[in-house]
Amino acid sequence: MSKTALYEKHVSLGAKMVDFAGFEMPVQYSGINEEHFAVREKVGIFDVSHMGQFYVEGEKAKDLLQFTCSNNVENLENGKAQYTCLPNGKGGIVDDLIIYKINDTQYFVVVNAANIDKDFAHFQKYNENFGAELKNVSDEMSLIAVQGPKASETLQKLTDTDLAKIPYYHFGIGNVAGFSDVIISNTGYTGSGGFEIYFKNENAEKIWDELTKAGEEFGLLPCGLAARDTLRLEKGFCLYGNDIDDSTSPLEAGLGWITKFEKDFVDKEFLAKQKAEGVTKKLVAFEMQEKAIPRHDYEVVDSEGNIIGKVTSGTMSPMKKVGIGLAYVAKDFTKVGSEIFIKIRNKNIPAKIVKLPFV
């Protein structure tokens, strides 16, 4: 099993370690709810170094990304990031990812940990027709997410880059804690604002320690994957492997906003036809109407007990104190306010379709 450069740090902090995407990762430190509220109200830091990083470079870099990704790379300016996905050629999704445009011939791509090899092979396959330069630097880089209302104040203590001048989904390259060439990105997976910073593995422990010290006055806590999951779900962010995968289309997943038909790309014809004809199922958000916690793969049924879908993500919302979830359901049940039922231990518990985000 792989370990991030911060593995020993997590162990020393008493983190509960679990296997996640082939990495030994901290699932929690002081407790899920405590870590969740630290991010919503103060600041938390996450080691997300298991994520994958590629460089796509050269004169054909943009052309390769433009064809393989659903979003329109033409809309990227230097210093801007873009959320997108990789259609798989069969109507499904290889992965969702973020593209960072450094300049016209250099892009930085961040992918999900479980999909590093799959994604790189996917780019290589299509690159035979383009000839861009592909570099997988996942084993060389670390990534720390600093998230929450006090994230900017915490990180600003360690950098001379003016964080106020980096808007949402933009980035800069500067110094952090005395280390140069750090990618400082105004992105995150919590919905509470903050930054993600990318740097060389050998600098990981020092940067983690400096961030911990800088955030001490704001009540900073180290946070694990469990809180990361409850935070992202409250905002309705998709998790690859749960809410999207090789069998779900971007349009079914509500990702039409990152599917741009003004350009040529993998699966354009299939997805254009699906858009014209309409989808048969759709990813929706729901809230439980009784005290119950929905879980991944629970069946969704109608009032007569007919199966109409399946839960993809579910939890007890720390903020709302109710069970919340995402599910694919038949299109006739996708309207906000519609009543559905979640089958939990052979009981059909009522739930209601709601609009995202939950909080």
MOHULIN-V976485 format. One record per pair of residues at least 4 apart in sequence whose C-alpha atoms are under 8 Angstrom apart, sorted by sequence separation. I is the first residue (numbers start at 1). GAP is how many residues later the second one is. D is the distance in Angstrom with one decimal. If there is no record, write none. Layout:
i & gap & d
I & GAP & D
I & GAP & D
This chain:
i & gap & d
3 & 4 & 5.9
6 & 4 & 6.4
7 & 4 & 6.4
8 & 4 & 6.1
9 & 4 & 6.3
10 & 4 & 6.5
11 & 4 & 5.6
19 & 4 & 5.5
20 & 4 & 6.3
28 & 4 & 6.2
30 & 4 & 6.7
31 & 4 & 6.1
32 & 4 & 5.9
33 & 4 & 6.1
34 & 4 & 6.2
35 & 4 & 6.5
36 & 4 & 6.4
37 & 4 & 5.7
38 & 4 & 5.0
39 & 4 & 4.7
57 & 4 & 5.0
60 & 4 & 6.3
61 & 4 & 6.4
62 & 4 & 5.9
63 & 4 & 6.3
64 & 4 & 6.2
65 & 4 & 5.6
66 & 4 & 7.6
72 & 4 & 7.9
76 & 4 & 5.9
87 & 4 & 6.5
88 & 4 & 5.4
102 & 4 & 5.5
103 & 4 & 6.9
111 & 4 & 7.0
112 & 4 & 6.4
115 & 4 & 5.7
116 & 4 & 6.2
117 & 4 & 6.1
118 & 4 & 6.2
119 & 4 & 6.3
120 & 4 & 6.2
121 & 4 & 6.1
122 & 4 & 6.6
123 & 4 & 5.9
124 & 4 & 6.7
126 & 4 & 7.3
127 & 4 & 5.5
137 & 4 & 6.5
147 & 4 & 5.2
150 & 4 & 6.2
151 & 4 & 6.2
152 & 4 & 5.8
153 & 4 & 6.7
154 & 4 & 7.7
155 & 4 & 6.8
156 & 4 & 7.2
162 & 4 & 7.4
166 & 4 & 5.7
167 & 4 & 7.8
175 & 4 & 5.2
176 & 4 & 6.7
199 & 4 & 7.1
200 & 4 & 7.0
203 & 4 & 6.2
204 & 4 & 6.1
205 & 4 & 6.1
206 & 4 & 6.2
207 & 4 & 6.1
208 & 4 & 6.2
209 & 4 & 6.2
210 & 4 & 6.0
211 & 4 & 6.1
212 & 4 & 6.1
215 & 4 & 6.5
216 & 4 & 5.4
223 & 4 & 6.6
224 & 4 & 6.4
225 & 4 & 6.1
226 & 4 & 6.5
227 & 4 & 6.0
228 & 4 & 6.1
229 & 4 & 6.1
230 & 4 & 6.2
231 & 4 & 6.8
232 & 4 & 6.2
233 & 4 & 5.8
238 & 4 & 7.7
239 & 4 & 5.5
240 & 4 & 5.0
241 & 4 & 5.3
244 & 4 & 5.7
248 & 4 & 6.5
249 & 4 & 6.3
250 & 4 & 6.3
251 & 4 & 5.4
255 & 4 & 6.7
256 & 4 & 7.8
264 & 4 & 6.5
267 & 4 & 6.0
268 & 4 & 5.9
269 & 4 & 6.2
270 & 4 & 6.2
271 & 4 & 6.0
272 & 4 & 6.2
273 & 4 & 6.1
274 & 4 & 5.5
275 & 4 & 7.0
288 & 4 & 6.7
294 & 4 & 6.9
301 & 4 & 5.2
302 & 4 & 5.4
317 & 4 & 5.2
318 & 4 & 7.9
329 & 4 & 6.5
330 & 4 & 7.0
334 & 4 & 6.9
343 & 4 & 5.4
344 & 4 & 6.3
354 & 4 & 7.8
10 & 5 & 5.4
11 & 5 & 7.8
18 & 5 & 7.9
19 & 5 & 4.8
20 & 5 & 6.3
30 & 5 & 7.0
37 & 5 & 7.6
38 & 5 & 5.5
39 & 5 & 5.0
56 & 5 & 5.5
66 & 5 & 7.5
76 & 5 & 7.0
87 & 5 & 5.8
88 & 5 & 5.3
101 & 5 & 6.6
102 & 5 & 5.5
111 & 5 & 6.5
127 & 5 & 6.4
146 & 5 & 5.5
156 & 5 & 7.6
166 & 5 & 6.0
175 & 5 & 4.3
188 & 5 & 6.8
199 & 5 & 7.5
215 & 5 & 5.0
223 & 5 & 7.4
232 & 5 & 5.3
233 & 5 & 7.6
238 & 5 & 5.5
239 & 5 & 6.6
240 & 5 & 5.9
244 & 5 & 7.7
248 & 5 & 6.9
250 & 5 & 4.8
251 & 5 & 5.0
274 & 5 & 6.2
288 & 5 & 7.7
301 & 5 & 5.1
302 & 5 & 6.7
316 & 5 & 6.3
317 & 5 & 5.6
329 & 5 & 6.8
333 & 5 & 6.1
342 & 5 & 7.9
343 & 5 & 4.5
344 & 5 & 6.9
11 & 6 & 7.7
18 & 6 & 5.5
19 & 6 & 6.3
29 & 6 & 7.9
38 & 6 & 5.9
66 & 6 & 6.4
76 & 6 & 7.1
87 & 6 & 4.6
88 & 6 & 5.2
101 & 6 & 4.7
102 & 6 & 7.1
156 & 6 & 7.4
166 & 6 & 7.0
174 & 6 & 5.8
175 & 6 & 6.2
176 & 6 & 6.6
187 & 6 & 7.3
188 & 6 & 6.5
232 & 6 & 7.8
238 & 6 & 6.8
250 & 6 & 6.1
288 & 6 & 7.9
301 & 6 & 4.3
302 & 6 & 6.5
316 & 6 & 5.5
317 & 6 & 6.0
333 & 6 & 7.7
342 & 6 & 5.4
343 & 6 & 6.3
17 & 7 & 6.0
18 & 7 & 5.4
28 & 7 & 8.0
66 & 7 & 5.5
86 & 7 & 5.7
87 & 7 & 5.9
100 & 7 & 5.6
101 & 7 & 6.5
156 & 7 & 6.7
174 & 7 & 5.3
175 & 7 & 5.9
186 & 7 & 7.7
187 & 7 & 6.5
188 & 7 & 6.3
261 & 7 & 6.8
300 & 7 & 5.8
301 & 7 & 5.1
316 & 7 & 4.3
317 & 7 & 6.3
333 & 7 & 7.5
341 & 7 & 5.4
342 & 7 & 5.1
17 & 8 & 5.3
18 & 8 & 6.3
65 & 8 & 7.0
66 & 8 & 7.6
85 & 8 & 6.8
86 & 8 & 5.3
87 & 8 & 7.8
99 & 8 & 6.8
100 & 8 & 4.9
111 & 8 & 7.6
173 & 8 & 5.7
174 & 8 & 5.3
186 & 8 & 6.1
187 & 8 & 5.5
188 & 8 & 6.3
212 & 8 & 6.8
251 & 8 & 7.9
299 & 8 & 6.7
300 & 8 & 5.7
301 & 8 & 6.8
315 & 8 & 5.7
316 & 8 & 6.1
341 & 8 & 5.1
342 & 8 & 6.4
17 & 9 & 4.5
18 & 9 & 6.3
35 & 9 & 7.1
73 & 9 & 7.9
85 & 9 & 7.4
86 & 9 & 5.5
99 & 9 & 5.9
100 & 9 & 6.2
146 & 9 & 7.6
173 & 9 & 5.4
174 & 9 & 6.7
186 & 9 & 4.5
187 & 9 & 6.1
212 & 9 & 7.8
244 & 9 & 6.7
250 & 9 & 7.2
299 & 9 & 7.9
300 & 9 & 4.8
314 & 9 & 7.2
315 & 9 & 5.7
341 & 9 & 4.4
342 & 9 & 6.8
16 & 10 & 5.5
17 & 10 & 5.8
85 & 10 & 5.7
86 & 10 & 6.4
99 & 10 & 4.6
124 & 10 & 7.6
173 & 10 & 4.6
174 & 10 & 7.1
185 & 10 & 5.3
186 & 10 & 6.5
243 & 10 & 7.4
299 & 10 & 6.1
300 & 10 & 5.1
314 & 10 & 5.7
315 & 10 & 6.4
340 & 10 & 6.0
341 & 10 & 5.4
15 & 11 & 5.6
16 & 11 & 5.8
17 & 11 & 7.7
62 & 11 & 7.0
71 & 11 & 7.9
85 & 11 & 4.1
86 & 11 & 7.9
98 & 11 & 5.8
99 & 11 & 6.6
152 & 11 & 6.8
161 & 11 & 7.8
172 & 11 & 5.9
173 & 11 & 5.9
184 & 11 & 6.6
185 & 11 & 5.1
261 & 11 & 7.4
299 & 11 & 4.6
300 & 11 & 6.7
314 & 11 & 4.0
339 & 11 & 6.9
340 & 11 & 5.3
15 & 12 & 7.2
16 & 12 & 5.6
62 & 12 & 8.0
71 & 12 & 7.5
84 & 12 & 5.9
85 & 12 & 5.8
97 & 12 & 7.1
98 & 12 & 5.3
171 & 12 & 6.9
172 & 12 & 5.2
184 & 12 & 6.1
185 & 12 & 6.1
298 & 12 & 5.8
299 & 12 & 6.3
313 & 12 & 5.3
314 & 12 & 6.4
339 & 12 & 5.9
340 & 12 & 6.0
15 & 13 & 5.8
16 & 13 & 6.3
71 & 13 & 5.3
83 & 13 & 7.5
84 & 13 & 5.6
97 & 13 & 5.7
98 & 13 & 6.9
161 & 13 & 6.2
171 & 13 & 5.4
172 & 13 & 6.5
184 & 13 & 4.7
297 & 13 & 5.7
298 & 13 & 5.2
312 & 13 & 7.5
313 & 13 & 5.2
339 & 13 & 4.7
340 & 13 & 7.4
15 & 14 & 4.4
70 & 14 & 6.0
71 & 14 & 7.2
83 & 14 & 6.0
84 & 14 & 6.1
97 & 14 & 4.9
160 & 14 & 7.7
161 & 14 & 7.3
171 & 14 & 4.1
183 & 14 & 5.4
184 & 14 & 6.8
296 & 14 & 7.9
297 & 14 & 5.1
298 & 14 & 7.9
311 & 14 & 7.0
312 & 14 & 5.6
313 & 14 & 6.9
338 & 14 & 5.7
339 & 14 & 6.5
14 & 15 & 6.4
15 & 15 & 7.8
69 & 15 & 6.4
70 & 15 & 5.6
83 & 15 & 4.6
84 & 15 & 7.5
96 & 15 & 6.9
97 & 15 & 7.1
159 & 15 & 7.4
160 & 15 & 6.9
170 & 15 & 6.1
171 & 15 & 6.0
182 & 15 & 6.5
183 & 15 & 5.0
296 & 15 & 5.2
297 & 15 & 5.9
311 & 15 & 5.9
312 & 15 & 5.1
337 & 15 & 5.8
338 & 15 & 5.3
10 & 16 & 6.6
13 & 16 & 7.3
69 & 16 & 5.6
70 & 16 & 6.3
82 & 16 & 5.5
83 & 16 & 6.6
95 & 16 & 7.2
96 & 16 & 7.4
120 & 16 & 7.3
159 & 16 & 5.6
160 & 16 & 7.9
169 & 16 & 7.0
170 & 16 & 5.7
182 & 16 & 5.7
183 & 16 & 6.8
295 & 16 & 6.6
296 & 16 & 4.7
311 & 16 & 4.1
312 & 16 & 7.2
336 & 16 & 7.7
337 & 16 & 5.1
7 & 17 & 7.5
69 & 17 & 4.8
70 & 17 & 6.7
81 & 17 & 6.6
82 & 17 & 5.2
95 & 17 & 7.2
158 & 17 & 7.9
159 & 17 & 4.8
169 & 17 & 5.4
170 & 17 & 7.6
182 & 17 & 5.1
294 & 17 & 7.3
295 & 17 & 7.4
296 & 17 & 4.9
310 & 17 & 5.5
311 & 17 & 6.6
336 & 17 & 4.9
337 & 17 & 6.2
1 & 18 & 7.8
7 & 18 & 7.5
68 & 18 & 6.0
69 & 18 & 6.8
81 & 18 & 5.5
82 & 18 & 6.6
158 & 18 & 5.3
159 & 18 & 6.5
168 & 18 & 5.1
169 & 18 & 5.5
181 & 18 & 7.2
295 & 18 & 6.1
296 & 18 & 6.1
309 & 18 & 6.9
310 & 18 & 5.6
335 & 18 & 6.8
336 & 18 & 5.1
4 & 19 & 7.4
68 & 19 & 7.1
81 & 19 & 4.4
158 & 19 & 4.9
159 & 19 & 7.9
166 & 19 & 7.8
167 & 19 & 6.5
168 & 19 & 6.4
294 & 19 & 7.7
295 & 19 & 4.7
309 & 19 & 5.4
310 & 19 & 6.7
334 & 19 & 6.9
336 & 19 & 6.3
2 & 20 & 6.1
3 & 20 & 5.5
4 & 20 & 7.6
80 & 20 & 6.0
81 & 20 & 6.4
95 & 20 & 7.0
158 & 20 & 7.7
166 & 20 & 6.5
251 & 20 & 7.5
294 & 20 & 4.9
295 & 20 & 6.7
309 & 20 & 4.2
1 & 21 & 5.5
2 & 21 & 4.6
3 & 21 & 5.5
4 & 21 & 7.9
79 & 21 & 7.0
80 & 21 & 5.8
293 & 21 & 6.9
294 & 21 & 6.1
308 & 21 & 5.5
309 & 21 & 6.3
1 & 22 & 5.6
2 & 22 & 6.3
3 & 22 & 7.5
79 & 22 & 5.8
80 & 22 & 7.9
116 & 22 & 8.0
249 & 22 & 7.9
293 & 22 & 5.7
294 & 22 & 8.0
308 & 22 & 5.5
1 & 23 & 6.7
78 & 23 & 5.2
79 & 23 & 5.7
251 & 23 & 7.9
293 & 23 & 5.7
77 & 24 & 6.5
78 & 24 & 5.3
79 & 24 & 7.8
94 & 24 & 7.8
95 & 24 & 7.2
179 & 24 & 7.5
251 & 24 & 7.2
292 & 24 & 8.0
76 & 25 & 6.5
78 & 25 & 5.2
94 & 25 & 7.0
77 & 26 & 7.9
78 & 26 & 7.5
23 & 27 & 6.7
252 & 27 & 6.2
300 & 27 & 7.8
251 & 28 & 7.3
254 & 28 & 7.2
177 & 29 & 7.8
252 & 29 & 6.2
253 & 29 & 6.1
254 & 29 & 6.5
293 & 29 & 7.9
294 & 29 & 6.4
300 & 29 & 7.3
177 & 30 & 6.0
252 & 30 & 4.6
253 & 30 & 5.0
292 & 30 & 7.7
293 & 30 & 4.9
294 & 30 & 6.9
295 & 30 & 7.8
176 & 31 & 7.4
251 & 31 & 7.9
252 & 31 & 6.1
291 & 31 & 6.8
292 & 31 & 5.9
293 & 31 & 7.3
294 & 31 & 6.5
291 & 32 & 7.0
177 & 33 & 6.6
288 & 34 & 6.6
324 & 34 & 7.8
287 & 35 & 7.0
288 & 35 & 5.2
287 & 36 & 5.9
288 & 36 & 6.2
303 & 36 & 8.0
287 & 37 & 4.6
302 & 37 & 7.7
303 & 37 & 6.9
190 & 38 & 6.5
286 & 38 & 5.8
287 & 38 & 6.6
302 & 38 & 5.4
303 & 38 & 7.0
189 & 39 & 7.3
285 & 39 & 7.5
286 & 39 & 5.5
301 & 39 & 6.3
302 & 39 & 6.0
320 & 39 & 7.5
191 & 40 & 7.1
243 & 40 & 7.7
285 & 40 & 5.8
286 & 40 & 6.3
300 & 40 & 6.9
301 & 40 & 5.2
319 & 40 & 7.4
6 & 41 & 7.3
147 & 41 & 7.1
190 & 41 & 5.0
191 & 41 & 6.7
285 & 41 & 4.6
286 & 41 & 7.7
300 & 41 & 5.7
301 & 41 & 6.3
62 & 42 & 7.5
151 & 42 & 7.5
152 & 42 & 6.1
189 & 42 & 7.6
190 & 42 & 4.9
284 & 42 & 5.5
285 & 42 & 6.6
300 & 42 & 4.8
301 & 42 & 7.0
62 & 43 & 7.2
145 & 43 & 6.9
147 & 43 & 7.1
149 & 43 & 6.5
151 & 43 & 5.1
152 & 43 & 7.3
189 & 43 & 5.7
283 & 43 & 6.6
284 & 43 & 5.5
299 & 43 & 6.1
300 & 43 & 6.2
305 & 43 & 7.6
5 & 44 & 7.9
61 & 44 & 6.1
148 & 44 & 4.9
149 & 44 & 6.5
150 & 44 & 8.0
151 & 44 & 7.1
191 & 44 & 6.0
283 & 44 & 5.4
284 & 44 & 6.2
298 & 44 & 6.8
299 & 44 & 5.4
4 & 45 & 6.1
59 & 45 & 7.8
60 & 45 & 7.5
61 & 45 & 6.9
62 & 45 & 7.9
147 & 45 & 6.4
148 & 45 & 5.4
149 & 45 & 7.3
190 & 45 & 7.3
282 & 45 & 7.9
283 & 45 & 4.3
284 & 45 & 7.2
298 & 45 & 6.2
4 & 46 & 6.5
59 & 46 & 5.5
61 & 46 & 7.3
147 & 46 & 5.8
148 & 46 & 5.7
282 & 46 & 5.2
283 & 46 & 6.6
298 & 46 & 6.9
58 & 47 & 4.8
147 & 47 & 4.3
281 & 47 & 6.1
282 & 47 & 5.7
301 & 47 & 7.6
57 & 48 & 5.3
58 & 48 & 6.5
146 & 48 & 5.6
147 & 48 & 6.3
189 & 48 & 7.4
281 & 48 & 5.3
282 & 48 & 6.6
294 & 48 & 7.1
57 & 49 & 4.4
145 & 49 & 7.6
146 & 49 & 5.3
236 & 49 & 7.5
281 & 49 & 4.4
282 & 49 & 6.1
56 & 50 & 6.0
57 & 50 & 6.2
145 & 50 & 5.9
146 & 50 & 6.1
280 & 50 & 6.0
281 & 50 & 4.9
284 & 50 & 6.4
294 & 50 & 7.4
55 & 51 & 7.0
56 & 51 & 5.1
145 & 51 & 4.3
280 & 51 & 5.5
55 & 52 & 5.8
56 & 52 & 6.4
144 & 52 & 5.8
145 & 52 & 6.4
158 & 52 & 7.6
279 & 52 & 7.2
282 & 52 & 6.9
55 & 53 & 4.7
56 & 53 & 7.4
143 & 53 & 6.8
144 & 53 & 5.5
158 & 53 & 7.7
54 & 54 & 5.9
55 & 54 & 6.2
143 & 54 & 5.6
144 & 54 & 6.9
242 & 54 & 7.4
53 & 55 & 7.1
54 & 55 & 5.1
68 & 55 & 7.3
143 & 55 & 4.7
53 & 56 & 5.6
54 & 56 & 6.6
142 & 56 & 5.8
143 & 56 & 6.7
155 & 56 & 6.8
158 & 56 & 7.7
53 & 57 & 4.6
141 & 57 & 6.7
142 & 57 & 5.5
154 & 57 & 6.9
157 & 57 & 6.6
292 & 57 & 7.7
52 & 58 & 5.6
53 & 58 & 6.3
68 & 58 & 7.4
141 & 58 & 5.6
142 & 58 & 5.9
51 & 59 & 6.9
52 & 59 & 4.9
64 & 59 & 7.9
141 & 59 & 4.7
142 & 59 & 5.2
155 & 59 & 7.3
290 & 59 & 6.9
51 & 60 & 6.0
52 & 60 & 6.0
140 & 60 & 6.1
141 & 60 & 5.1
154 & 60 & 5.4
289 & 60 & 7.6
290 & 60 & 6.8
51 & 61 & 5.2
52 & 61 & 5.5
140 & 61 & 5.8
154 & 61 & 5.0
288 & 61 & 7.5
289 & 61 & 5.5
290 & 61 & 7.7
50 & 62 & 8.0
51 & 62 & 4.3
64 & 62 & 7.3
142 & 62 & 6.5
288 & 62 & 6.2
289 & 62 & 5.0
50 & 63 & 5.4
52 & 63 & 8.0
64 & 63 & 6.4
288 & 63 & 4.2
289 & 63 & 6.9
52 & 64 & 5.5
144 & 64 & 7.8
151 & 64 & 7.9
154 & 64 & 7.9
287 & 64 & 5.4
288 & 64 & 6.5
51 & 65 & 7.8
150 & 65 & 7.9
286 & 65 & 6.3
287 & 65 & 5.4
54 & 66 & 7.9
64 & 66 & 6.1
286 & 66 & 5.3
287 & 66 & 6.7
63 & 67 & 7.2
286 & 67 & 4.3
287 & 67 & 6.8
64 & 68 & 7.0
150 & 68 & 6.7
285 & 68 & 5.8
286 & 68 & 5.2
243 & 69 & 5.2
284 & 69 & 6.8
285 & 69 & 5.6
60 & 70 & 6.0
242 & 70 & 5.2
243 & 70 & 6.7
284 & 70 & 7.7
285 & 70 & 6.5
60 & 71 & 6.4
61 & 71 & 5.0
100 & 71 & 7.9
242 & 71 & 6.3
285 & 71 & 6.6
60 & 72 & 5.0
61 & 72 & 7.2
59 & 73 & 6.9
58 & 74 & 5.5
57 & 75 & 5.9
58 & 75 & 5.9
56 & 76 & 6.7
57 & 76 & 4.9
56 & 77 & 5.7
57 & 77 & 6.5
55 & 78 & 7.8
56 & 78 & 4.9
55 & 79 & 5.9
56 & 79 & 6.6
54 & 80 & 7.0
55 & 80 & 5.0
233 & 80 & 7.6
54 & 81 & 5.4
55 & 81 & 6.6
233 & 81 & 7.7
54 & 82 & 4.5
55 & 82 & 7.4
233 & 82 & 8.0
53 & 83 & 6.3
54 & 83 & 5.6
234 & 83 & 6.7
243 & 83 & 7.4
52 & 84 & 7.9
53 & 84 & 5.6
54 & 84 & 6.8
243 & 84 & 7.6
52 & 85 & 7.6
53 & 85 & 4.7
230 & 85 & 6.8
52 & 86 & 4.8
51 & 87 & 7.3
82 & 87 & 6.8
230 & 87 & 6.8
50 & 88 & 8.0
53 & 88 & 7.6
81 & 88 & 5.0
230 & 88 & 7.6
80 & 89 & 6.2
81 & 89 & 5.3
80 & 90 & 4.2
81 & 90 & 7.1
234 & 90 & 7.8
236 & 90 & 7.6
79 & 91 & 5.6
80 & 91 & 6.1
21 & 92 & 6.0
22 & 92 & 7.4
49 & 92 & 7.1
50 & 92 & 7.8
51 & 92 & 7.7
79 & 92 & 5.2
233 & 92 & 7.4
21 & 93 & 4.7
49 & 93 & 4.5
50 & 93 & 7.9
79 & 93 & 6.2
48 & 94 & 7.5
49 & 94 & 4.4
48 & 95 & 5.4
49 & 95 & 6.8
47 & 96 & 6.3
48 & 96 & 5.8
47 & 97 & 4.8
48 & 97 & 6.9
46 & 98 & 5.6
47 & 98 & 6.6
45 & 99 & 6.8
46 & 99 & 5.1
45 & 100 & 5.5
46 & 100 & 6.7
45 & 101 & 4.6
44 & 102 & 5.9
45 & 102 & 6.3
43 & 103 & 7.0
44 & 103 & 5.4
43 & 104 & 5.5
44 & 104 & 6.4
43 & 105 & 4.4
42 & 106 & 5.5
43 & 106 & 6.3
41 & 107 & 6.5
42 & 107 & 5.5
43 & 107 & 5.2
44 & 107 & 7.5
39 & 108 & 5.9
40 & 108 & 5.7
41 & 108 & 6.3
42 & 108 & 5.3
43 & 108 & 5.4
39 & 109 & 4.5
40 & 109 & 7.1
42 & 109 & 7.6
38 & 110 & 7.5
39 & 110 & 7.4
236 & 120 & 6.1
235 & 121 & 6.8
236 & 121 & 5.5
235 & 122 & 4.6
236 & 122 & 7.0
234 & 123 & 6.4
235 & 123 & 5.9
234 & 124 & 5.1
235 & 124 & 6.4
234 & 125 & 5.9
112 & 128 & 7.6
5 & 137 & 7.1
4 & 138 & 7.5
96 & 144 & 7.0
95 & 145 & 6.7
95 & 150 & 7.0
39 & 151 & 7.9
93 & 151 & 6.9
94 & 151 & 6.5
40 & 152 & 5.8
93 & 152 & 5.3
94 & 152 & 5.6
39 & 153 & 6.8
92 & 153 & 6.6
93 & 153 & 4.6
92 & 154 & 4.4
93 & 154 & 7.0
91 & 155 & 7.9
92 & 155 & 4.8
93 & 155 & 6.4
91 & 156 & 7.4
92 & 156 & 4.8
93 & 156 & 6.2
91 & 157 & 7.2
92 & 157 & 4.6
93 & 157 & 7.0
88 & 158 & 6.9
91 & 158 & 5.5
92 & 158 & 7.3
87 & 162 & 7.8
87 & 163 & 7.9
85 & 165 & 7.9
43 & 172 & 7.3
85 & 173 & 7.6
84 & 174 & 5.8
43 & 175 & 6.9
45 & 175 & 7.4
83 & 175 & 7.2
84 & 175 & 7.9
42 & 176 & 6.2
43 & 176 & 6.8
44 & 176 & 5.2
45 & 176 & 6.5
46 & 176 & 6.2
91 & 176 & 6.2
42 & 177 & 6.3
43 & 177 & 4.9
44 & 177 & 4.8
45 & 177 & 5.0
46 & 177 & 5.3
47 & 177 & 7.7
89 & 177 & 5.8
90 & 177 & 6.9
42 & 178 & 6.7
43 & 178 & 6.8
44 & 178 & 5.6
45 & 178 & 5.8
46 & 178 & 6.3
88 & 178 & 7.2
89 & 178 & 5.2
44 & 179 & 6.0
46 & 179 & 8.0
87 & 179 & 6.0
88 & 179 & 7.4
91 & 179 & 6.5
87 & 180 & 6.3
91 & 180 & 6.8
38 & 181 & 7.3
38 & 182 & 6.8
38 & 183 & 6.5
35 & 186 & 6.5
72 & 186 & 7.8
35 & 187 & 7.3
36 & 187 & 7.8
71 & 187 & 4.8
72 & 187 & 7.9
35 & 188 & 5.5
70 & 188 & 6.2
71 & 188 & 5.2
72 & 188 & 6.0
35 & 189 & 7.8
70 & 189 & 4.8
71 & 189 & 5.4
70 & 190 & 6.2
36 & 191 & 5.2
72 & 191 & 7.3
32 & 192 & 7.8
35 & 192 & 6.1
36 & 192 & 7.6
29 & 193 & 6.9
29 & 194 & 6.4
32 & 194 & 6.2
33 & 194 & 7.1
36 & 194 & 7.3
28 & 195 & 6.2
29 & 195 & 6.5
32 & 195 & 5.1
36 & 195 & 6.5
70 & 195 & 6.6
5 & 196 & 5.8
9 & 196 & 7.2
27 & 196 & 7.9
28 & 196 & 4.3
69 & 196 & 6.7
70 & 196 & 7.6
5 & 197 & 7.4
26 & 197 & 8.0
27 & 197 & 4.4
28 & 197 & 6.6
66 & 197 & 8.0
67 & 197 & 6.2
68 & 197 & 5.9
69 & 197 & 7.3
6 & 198 & 6.5
26 & 198 & 5.1
27 & 198 & 4.5
28 & 198 & 6.2
66 & 198 & 7.8
67 & 198 & 4.2
68 & 198 & 5.7
5 & 199 & 6.3
6 & 199 & 6.1
25 & 199 & 7.9
26 & 199 & 6.4
27 & 199 & 5.3
28 & 199 & 7.3
66 & 199 & 6.8
67 & 199 & 6.1
5 & 200 & 7.4
25 & 200 & 7.6
27 & 200 & 7.9
37 & 281 & 7.9
36 & 282 & 7.4
33 & 285 & 6.2
